[in-house]
Structure formats: structure tokens, C-alpha cells
Amino acid sequence: MSQKLKKPLRLLACDLDCTVLPNGTEPLSLGAVPAFAAFVQRPDVHLVYASGRDIHLVQNVVTEFNIPLPDSLISDVGTTLYHRVNGQFIIDDSWSRVIASDWHGYTGNDIAQFINDIPNIRLQPPAKQNRFKLSYFTSVSIDHVQLISDVQQRLQAKGIKAAVIFSIDEVVRTGLLDILPAGATKRHAVDYLRTQLGLSIDQVVYAGDSGNDLEPLTSGYKSILVNNAAPAVKTEVRQLAKNRNVLDKIYFAHGGYQNMNGNYVAGILEGLEKFGWL
């Protein structure tokens, strides 16, 4: 897509499931979604959702939960990028070209042949795969550090540069493993969009709740970890942020803004107030 995006003053990037969508086990504060909708409708704000879902599933849940439509959409864990133009989502082909070089012409189907014999991983359905995304189910209790190392060793032997991301679907308690081009994570997609919009790092806030948000949450952006994030994720974010010397950039929502509980979009609003955006 070559159309130039309108330059806002603020970029708000949010994970979708259990961050914007109140589809976890914790309650949603009354009034949180309308307050969030009012904020993102401001003309100085560019809203992007960063999701593991594909565009069709995103559109379905936006309707189901009556949440605001984003201005841009990072889908498939960062491997596809869309912009909303005249009410339609148009794919950003230039982003696809940027990430393609990491896999040297291989596709997700090709890469599956290199790692399918690794134990305790199971391919997700075809709808969860695309050219630059290979996704597996695994156990929540697996040694995910060793698993990531095993996958990386196989791919590096083929000269493939990949990001290997472990996360947990807290709703169904299933481990998830996503394999992407090294430069195709949510963080890289947010970086790319920020550059497109001509914004500085201080004009961005990222909000998330899960393992596949670790990189953008600890990348140096102002970040919000919503209150309903799992305790293990909170611990991991805190430790990684300490190691990267960016702990002061992260707000851990805990409730209190407008008497809300800090879960989902209430936590986003709480963090936005902390950062002076409200």
C-alpha cells in the first residue's frame, strides 16, 4: 500500500485478546469500554490492534464485543499489517516485502518440515497459518526456553532467521508456539508503523497482557501491562524490563482509575492517565 497515512500525535498500540477484549476470566469494569472508545476517537490518536488473530477473526470480535475499529491492524502475531482506508482494511504490501528476506524464500509449510519431529508440539489448524507464520499448540508446563532453543537450532542450520515466541492462552490453558521471520514480531510491526507515521518513540504507548507482548512491552516504549495479566507474565515482564533498563517505562495497572479495576481497557485507561495522555 502506497497511500500516505495521516500523521497523528499519538500512536496507541494494543494487544487484542484479554487486553482490549474482555474475554478472560476477570471482570470488566462498567463504563470502561465507552471511555476507551471516546479516547481513541480523538483525531490526534492512531489506534492499532496487534493480535495473533487473522483479519477475519479480528473483524468478528470487534463486532461481537462492540469495541472501536482500529486505524491500523497488526495481525497474525505481526506478520501482516493493514490500514483502514475509507472503511476498508487494505494490506500493507511493503511490510510483507520487508519481512520476507529473513526466511530466504521458505514458507511456513517448508519450515514445518524441518521441525515437525520435535516432541510435544502440534500444528494448529490451517486457518492459523500463513506464508510467514507457523503456529503450534504445546503444553503450558513445557520447558519453553529449551523448546525455543531446539527450534532455533534447527532453523539456524538452514540459514533461517526466525523469531520463536511462546505464550499461553489463559482462557483455554494451552501453550502456543509461533514461528515468524525475525523482523516480523509485534514489536517490529509497531516500529515500522511508527516510522510510517513519522512519530518518535515517546509518542507511542503499547498495552498488552501475554507472552507474545513481551518484546513490545520491554522495547523502550511507554507500556502498560493490564491488571488481568497472569502473575507469571507480570514477573517475566518485570525481570526482562530490569535487564533491559526500561522498567521505568512500564506501568503495571492495578486498579483505581475512575474506581475501575485495571482489567482490560480499564488498565489501558489507567496507564494512559499515568503517562499524561488523559
LINRAWO-V129371 format. One record per residue. N is the residue number from 1. RES is the residue in one small letter. PHI is phi in whole degrees, 0 to 359 (NA if undefined). Layout:
BEGIN
N/RES/PHI, N/RES/PHI
END
This chain:
BEGIN
1/m/NA, 2/s/253, 3/q/298, 4/k/287, 5/l/280, 6/k/292, 7/k/278, 8/p/269, 9/l/257, 10/r/219, 11/l/245, 12/l/254, 13/a/252, 14/c/229, 15/d/301, 16/l/261, 17/d/296, 18/c/64, 19/t/243, 20/v/272, 21/l/284, 22/p/275, 23/n/253, 24/g/263, 25/t/270, 26/e/275, 27/p/284, 28/l/259, 29/s/290, 30/l/299, 31/g/90, 32/a/292, 33/v/294, 34/p/300, 35/a/293, 36/f/296, 37/a/299, 38/a/296, 39/f/293, 40/v/286, 41/q/278, 42/r/297, 43/p/294, 44/d/271, 45/v/247, 46/h/251, 47/l/263, 48/v/232, 49/y/265, 50/a/242, 51/s/227, 52/g/279, 53/r/286, 54/d/277, 55/i/299, 56/h/291, 57/l/293, 58/v/297, 59/q/299, 60/n/296, 61/v/284, 62/v/301, 63/t/290, 64/e/299, 65/f/262, 66/n/54, 67/i/259, 68/p/296, 69/l/291, 70/p/278, 71/d/281, 72/s/224, 73/l/223, 74/i/262, 75/s/241, 76/d/54, 77/v/59, 78/g/110, 79/t/273, 80/t/226, 81/l/226, 82/y/234, 83/h/235, 84/r/273, 85/v/234, 86/n/53, 87/g/84, 88/q/242, 89/f/273, 90/i/247, 91/i/289, 92/d/267, 93/d/295, 94/s/294, 95/w/296, 96/s/299, 97/r/291, 98/v/299, 99/i/276, 100/a/296, 101/s/295, 102/d/296, 103/w/257, 104/h/50, 105/g/90, 106/y/287, 107/t/249, 108/g/303, 109/n/298, 110/d/297, 111/i/295, 112/a/303, 113/q/294, 114/f/278, 115/i/230, 116/n/297, 117/d/271, 118/i/293, 119/p/290, 120/n/68, 121/i/232, 122/r/221, 123/l/302, 124/q/286, 125/p/301, 126/p/306, 127/a/296, 128/k/269, 129/q/252, 130/n/211, 131/r/304, 132/f/244, 133/k/213, 134/l/239, 135/s/234, 136/y/232, 137/f/267, 138/t/207, 139/s/278, 140/v/292, 141/s/261, 142/i/295, 143/d/288, 144/h/288, 145/v/295, 146/q/293, 147/l/299, 148/i/299, 149/s/297, 150/d/298, 151/v/295, 152/q/298, 153/q/299, 154/r/297, 155/l/285, 156/q/297, 157/a/296, 158/k/262, 159/g/76, 160/i/266, 161/k/266, 162/a/225, 163/a/262, 164/v/243, 165/i/239, 166/f/257, 167/s/211, 168/i/236, 169/d/280, 170/e/291, 171/v/290, 172/v/251, 173/r/54, 174/t/234, 175/g/283, 176/l/235, 177/l/234, 178/d/245, 179/i/242, 180/l/227, 181/p/304, 182/a/304, 183/g/261, 184/a/241, 185/t/280, 186/k/304, 187/r/299, 188/h/295, 189/a/293, 190/v/295, 191/d/303, 192/y/297, 193/l/295, 194/r/302, 195/t/295, 196/q/304, 197/l/277, 198/g/71, 199/l/254, 200/s/274, 201/i/298, 202/d/284, 203/q/262, 204/v/236, 205/v/234, 206/y/245, 207/a/235, 208/g/203, 209/d/214, 210/s/229, 211/g/298, 212/n/279, 213/d/257, 214/l/303, 215/e/296, 216/p/295, 217/l/295, 218/t/247, 219/s/267, 220/g/109, 221/y/287, 222/k/299, 223/s/225, 224/i/232, 225/l/257, 226/v/291, 227/n/297, 228/n/279, 229/a/301, 230/a/296, 231/p/307, 232/a/296, 233/v/292, 234/k/301, 235/t/295, 236/e/294, 237/v/297, 238/r/299, 239/q/292, 240/l/295, 241/a/294, 242/k/298, 243/n/298, 244/r/264, 245/n/60, 246/v/233, 247/l/300, 248/d/290, 249/k/271, 250/i/251, 251/y/253, 252/f/263, 253/a/297, 254/h/220, 255/g/98, 256/g/127, 257/y/292, 258/q/51, 259/n/61, 260/m/268, 261/n/265, 262/g/83, 263/n/274, 264/y/54, 265/v/292, 266/a/297, 267/g/291, 268/i/297, 269/l/300, 270/e/300, 271/g/291, 272/l/298, 273/e/296, 274/k/301, 275/f/274, 276/g/79, 277/w/267, 278/l/245
END
